[in-house]
């Protein structure tokens, strides 16, 4: 009877520790958002002098790959919004790599 009680107590303490380790610090979440803002704003522009230009959102594609492999699925929607916001804002800003042909 005593050993069953001890096993039950040990199991409940392990469950508490595992659920506590699943939480993410606020600073880690903020750092991820900053990294996603920087990654999401990267574009490659392929242009021939001033005739035509093809923008390719490589940062958005790379960011989507990073977010889909995220461990915490609760924050995934927020990270998608940050990526899209950075991508659309950086489309009009001079951010990214320009390749002249």
CNS distance restraints for C-alpha pairs under 8 A (distance, minus, plus):
assign (resid   1 and name CA) (resid   5 and name CA) 6.48 0.50 0.50
assign (resid   2 and name CA) (resid   6 and name CA) 6.29 0.50 0.50
assign (resid   3 and name CA) (resid   7 and name CA) 6.15 0.50 0.50
assign (resid   4 and name CA) (resid   8 and name CA) 6.15 0.50 0.50
assign (resid   5 and name CA) (resid   9 and name CA) 6.20 0.50 0.50
assign (resid   6 and name CA) (resid  10 and name CA) 6.13 0.50 0.50
assign (resid   7 and name CA) (resid  11 and name CA) 6.07 0.50 0.50
assign (resid   8 and name CA) (resid  12 and name CA) 6.24 0.50 0.50
assign (resid   9 and name CA) (resid  13 and name CA) 6.23 0.50 0.50
assign (resid  10 and name CA) (resid  14 and name CA) 6.24 0.50 0.50
assign (resid  11 and name CA) (resid  15 and name CA) 6.28 0.50 0.50
assign (resid  12 and name CA) (resid  16 and name CA) 6.31 0.50 0.50
assign (resid  13 and name CA) (resid  17 and name CA) 6.29 0.50 0.50
assign (resid  14 and name CA) (resid  18 and name CA) 6.14 0.50 0.50
assign (resid  15 and name CA) (resid  19 and name CA) 6.16 0.50 0.50
assign (resid  16 and name CA) (resid  20 and name CA) 6.11 0.50 0.50
assign (resid  17 and name CA) (resid  21 and name CA) 6.18 0.50 0.50
assign (resid  18 and name CA) (resid  22 and name CA) 6.47 0.50 0.50
assign (resid  19 and name CA) (resid  23 and name CA) 7.19 0.50 0.50
assign (resid  24 and name CA) (resid  28 and name CA) 6.76 0.50 0.50
assign (resid  24 and name CA) (resid  29 and name CA) 6.92 0.50 0.50
assign (resid  25 and name CA) (resid  29 and name CA) 6.45 0.50 0.50
assign (resid  26 and name CA) (resid  30 and name CA) 6.13 0.50 0.50
assign (resid  27 and name CA) (resid  31 and name CA) 6.08 0.50 0.50
assign (resid  28 and name CA) (resid  32 and name CA) 6.23 0.50 0.50
assign (resid  29 and name CA) (resid  33 and name CA) 6.35 0.50 0.50
assign (resid  30 and name CA) (resid  34 and name CA) 6.32 0.50 0.50
assign (resid  31 and name CA) (resid  35 and name CA) 6.19 0.50 0.50
assign (resid  32 and name CA) (resid  36 and name CA) 6.08 0.50 0.50
assign (resid  33 and name CA) (resid  37 and name CA) 6.14 0.50 0.50
assign (resid  33 and name CA) (resid  79 and name CA) 6.77 0.50 0.50
assign (resid  33 and name CA) (resid  82 and name CA) 7.01 0.50 0.50
assign (resid  34 and name CA) (resid  38 and name CA) 6.34 0.50 0.50
assign (resid  35 and name CA) (resid  39 and name CA) 6.04 0.50 0.50
assign (resid  36 and name CA) (resid  40 and name CA) 5.63 0.50 0.50
assign (resid  36 and name CA) (resid  63 and name CA) 6.37 0.50 0.50
assign (resid  36 and name CA) (resid  79 and name CA) 7.32 0.50 0.50
assign (resid  36 and name CA) (resid  82 and name CA) 6.89 0.50 0.50
assign (resid  36 and name CA) (resid  83 and name CA) 6.03 0.50 0.50
assign (resid  37 and name CA) (resid  41 and name CA) 6.24 0.50 0.50
assign (resid  37 and name CA) (resid  82 and name CA) 6.36 0.50 0.50
assign (resid  37 and name CA) (resid  83 and name CA) 6.16 0.50 0.50
assign (resid  37 and name CA) (resid  86 and name CA) 5.40 0.50 0.50
assign (resid  38 and name CA) (resid  42 and name CA) 7.09 0.50 0.50
assign (resid  38 and name CA) (resid  86 and name CA) 7.57 0.50 0.50
assign (resid  39 and name CA) (resid  59 and name CA) 4.96 0.50 0.50
assign (resid  39 and name CA) (resid  60 and name CA) 7.18 0.50 0.50
assign (resid  39 and name CA) (resid  62 and name CA) 7.38 0.50 0.50
assign (resid  39 and name CA) (resid  63 and name CA) 6.24 0.50 0.50
assign (resid  39 and name CA) (resid  83 and name CA) 7.95 0.50 0.50
assign (resid  40 and name CA) (resid  57 and name CA) 7.94 0.50 0.50
assign (resid  40 and name CA) (resid  58 and name CA) 7.91 0.50 0.50
assign (resid  40 and name CA) (resid  59 and name CA) 4.36 0.50 0.50
assign (resid  40 and name CA) (resid  60 and name CA) 4.75 0.50 0.50
assign (resid  40 and name CA) (resid  62 and name CA) 7.74 0.50 0.50
assign (resid  40 and name CA) (resid  63 and name CA) 5.98 0.50 0.50
assign (resid  40 and name CA) (resid  83 and name CA) 5.04 0.50 0.50
assign (resid  40 and name CA) (resid  84 and name CA) 7.23 0.50 0.50
assign (resid  40 and name CA) (resid  86 and name CA) 5.32 0.50 0.50
assign (resid  40 and name CA) (resid  87 and name CA) 5.21 0.50 0.50
assign (resid  41 and name CA) (resid  57 and name CA) 8.00 0.50 0.50
assign (resid  41 and name CA) (resid  59 and name CA) 5.96 0.50 0.50
assign (resid  41 and name CA) (resid  60 and name CA) 7.36 0.50 0.50
assign (resid  41 and name CA) (resid  83 and name CA) 7.84 0.50 0.50
assign (resid  41 and name CA) (resid  86 and name CA) 5.03 0.50 0.50
assign (resid  41 and name CA) (resid  87 and name CA) 4.88 0.50 0.50
assign (resid  41 and name CA) (resid  88 and name CA) 7.91 0.50 0.50
assign (resid  41 and name CA) (resid  89 and name CA) 7.47 0.50 0.50
assign (resid  41 and name CA) (resid  90 and name CA) 5.00 0.50 0.50
assign (resid  41 and name CA) (resid  91 and name CA) 7.64 0.50 0.50
assign (resid  41 and name CA) (resid  95 and name CA) 6.90 0.50 0.50
assign (resid  41 and name CA) (resid  96 and name CA) 7.47 0.50 0.50
assign (resid  42 and name CA) (resid  57 and name CA) 6.59 0.50 0.50
assign (resid  42 and name CA) (resid  58 and name CA) 6.25 0.50 0.50
assign (resid  42 and name CA) (resid  59 and name CA) 4.54 0.50 0.50
assign (resid  42 and name CA) (resid  60 and name CA) 7.48 0.50 0.50
assign (resid  42 and name CA) (resid  87 and name CA) 7.44 0.50 0.50
assign (resid  42 and name CA) (resid  90 and name CA) 7.27 0.50 0.50
assign (resid  42 and name CA) (resid  95 and name CA) 6.39 0.50 0.50
assign (resid  42 and name CA) (resid  96 and name CA) 4.93 0.50 0.50
assign (resid  42 and name CA) (resid  97 and name CA) 7.71 0.50 0.50
assign (resid  43 and name CA) (resid  55 and name CA) 6.64 0.50 0.50
assign (resid  43 and name CA) (resid  56 and name CA) 5.68 0.50 0.50
assign (resid  43 and name CA) (resid  57 and name CA) 4.69 0.50 0.50
assign (resid  43 and name CA) (resid  58 and name CA) 5.57 0.50 0.50
assign (resid  43 and name CA) (resid  59 and name CA) 6.20 0.50 0.50
assign (resid  43 and name CA) (resid  90 and name CA) 7.73 0.50 0.50
assign (resid  43 and name CA) (resid  91 and name CA) 7.45 0.50 0.50
assign (resid  43 and name CA) (resid  95 and name CA) 6.83 0.50 0.50
assign (resid  43 and name CA) (resid  96 and name CA) 4.60 0.50 0.50
assign (resid  43 and name CA) (resid  97 and name CA) 6.31 0.50 0.50
assign (resid  44 and name CA) (resid  55 and name CA) 5.82 0.50 0.50
assign (resid  44 and name CA) (resid  56 and name CA) 5.17 0.50 0.50
assign (resid  44 and name CA) (resid  57 and name CA) 6.58 0.50 0.50
assign (resid  44 and name CA) (resid  58 and name CA) 6.70 0.50 0.50
assign (resid  44 and name CA) (resid  96 and name CA) 5.68 0.50 0.50
assign (resid  44 and name CA) (resid  97 and name CA) 4.77 0.50 0.50
assign (resid  44 and name CA) (resid  98 and name CA) 5.85 0.50 0.50
assign (resid  44 and name CA) (resid  99 and name CA) 7.36 0.50 0.50
assign (resid  45 and name CA) (resid  53 and name CA) 6.49 0.50 0.50
assign (resid  45 and name CA) (resid  54 and name CA) 5.57 0.50 0.50
assign (resid  45 and name CA) (resid  55 and name CA) 4.45 0.50 0.50
assign (resid  45 and name CA) (resid  56 and name CA) 6.26 0.50 0.50
assign (resid  45 and name CA) (resid  96 and name CA) 7.40 0.50 0.50
assign (resid  45 and name CA) (resid  97 and name CA) 6.13 0.50 0.50
assign (resid  45 and name CA) (resid  98 and name CA) 4.65 0.50 0.50
assign (resid  45 and name CA) (resid  99 and name CA) 6.04 0.50 0.50
assign (resid  46 and name CA) (resid  53 and name CA) 5.60 0.50 0.50
assign (resid  46 and name CA) (resid  54 and name CA) 5.08 0.50 0.50
assign (resid  46 and name CA) (resid  55 and name CA) 6.44 0.50 0.50
assign (resid  46 and name CA) (resid  98 and name CA) 5.99 0.50 0.50
assign (resid  46 and name CA) (resid  99 and name CA) 4.80 0.50 0.50
assign (resid  46 and name CA) (resid 100 and name CA) 6.10 0.50 0.50
assign (resid  46 and name CA) (resid 101 and name CA) 7.35 0.50 0.50
assign (resid  47 and name CA) (resid  51 and name CA) 7.50 0.50 0.50
assign (resid  47 and name CA) (resid  52 and name CA) 5.63 0.50 0.50
assign (resid  47 and name CA) (resid  53 and name CA) 4.18 0.50 0.50
assign (resid  47 and name CA) (resid  54 and name CA) 6.24 0.50 0.50
assign (resid  47 and name CA) (resid  98 and name CA) 7.35 0.50 0.50
assign (resid  47 and name CA) (resid  99 and name CA) 6.22 0.50 0.50
assign (resid  47 and name CA) (resid 100 and name CA) 5.07 0.50 0.50
assign (resid  47 and name CA) (resid 101 and name CA) 6.15 0.50 0.50
assign (resid  48 and name CA) (resid  52 and name CA) 5.92 0.50 0.50
assign (resid  48 and name CA) (resid  53 and name CA) 6.78 0.50 0.50
assign (resid  48 and name CA) (resid 100 and name CA) 5.48 0.50 0.50
assign (resid  48 and name CA) (resid 101 and name CA) 4.87 0.50 0.50
assign (resid  49 and name CA) (resid 100 and name CA) 6.58 0.50 0.50
assign (resid  49 and name CA) (resid 101 and name CA) 7.22 0.50 0.50
assign (resid  57 and name CA) (resid  61 and name CA) 6.66 0.50 0.50
assign (resid  57 and name CA) (resid  87 and name CA) 7.21 0.50 0.50
assign (resid  58 and name CA) (resid  62 and name CA) 6.15 0.50 0.50
assign (resid  59 and name CA) (resid  63 and name CA) 5.85 0.50 0.50
assign (resid  59 and name CA) (resid  87 and name CA) 7.53 0.50 0.50
assign (resid  60 and name CA) (resid  64 and name CA) 6.06 0.50 0.50
assign (resid  60 and name CA) (resid  83 and name CA) 6.37 0.50 0.50
assign (resid  60 and name CA) (resid  84 and name CA) 7.27 0.50 0.50
assign (resid  60 and name CA) (resid  87 and name CA) 6.34 0.50 0.50
assign (resid  61 and name CA) (resid  65 and name CA) 6.40 0.50 0.50
assign (resid  62 and name CA) (resid  66 and name CA) 6.36 0.50 0.50
assign (resid  63 and name CA) (resid  67 and name CA) 6.11 0.50 0.50
assign (resid  63 and name CA) (resid  83 and name CA) 6.77 0.50 0.50
assign (resid  64 and name CA) (resid  68 and name CA) 6.08 0.50 0.50
assign (resid  64 and name CA) (resid  80 and name CA) 7.43 0.50 0.50
assign (resid  64 and name CA) (resid  83 and name CA) 7.81 0.50 0.50
assign (resid  65 and name CA) (resid  69 and name CA) 6.59 0.50 0.50
assign (resid  66 and name CA) (resid  70 and name CA) 6.57 0.50 0.50
assign (resid  67 and name CA) (resid  76 and name CA) 6.48 0.50 0.50
assign (resid  67 and name CA) (resid  79 and name CA) 6.91 0.50 0.50
assign (resid  67 and name CA) (resid  80 and name CA) 7.48 0.50 0.50
assign (resid  68 and name CA) (resid  76 and name CA) 7.66 0.50 0.50
assign (resid  70 and name CA) (resid  76 and name CA) 7.38 0.50 0.50
assign (resid  72 and name CA) (resid  76 and name CA) 7.21 0.50 0.50
assign (resid  75 and name CA) (resid  79 and name CA) 6.33 0.50 0.50
assign (resid  76 and name CA) (resid  80 and name CA) 6.24 0.50 0.50
assign (resid  77 and name CA) (resid  81 and name CA) 6.40 0.50 0.50
assign (resid  78 and name CA) (resid  82 and name CA) 6.31 0.50 0.50
assign (resid  79 and name CA) (resid  83 and name CA) 6.16 0.50 0.50
assign (resid  80 and name CA) (resid  84 and name CA) 6.22 0.50 0.50
assign (resid  81 and name CA) (resid  85 and name CA) 6.03 0.50 0.50
assign (resid  82 and name CA) (resid  86 and name CA) 6.11 0.50 0.50
assign (resid  83 and name CA) (resid  87 and name CA) 6.05 0.50 0.50
assign (resid  84 and name CA) (resid  88 and name CA) 6.15 0.50 0.50
assign (resid  85 and name CA) (resid  89 and name CA) 6.14 0.50 0.50
assign (resid  86 and name CA) (resid  90 and name CA) 5.90 0.50 0.50
assign (resid  87 and name CA) (resid  91 and name CA) 6.23 0.50 0.50
assign (resid  88 and name CA) (resid  92 and name CA) 7.41 0.50 0.50
assign (resid  89 and name CA) (resid  93 and name CA) 6.69 0.50 0.50
assign (resid  90 and name CA) (resid  94 and name CA) 7.13 0.50 0.50
assign (resid  90 and name CA) (resid  95 and name CA) 6.07 0.50 0.50
assign (resid  91 and name CA) (resid  95 and name CA) 7.73 0.50 0.50
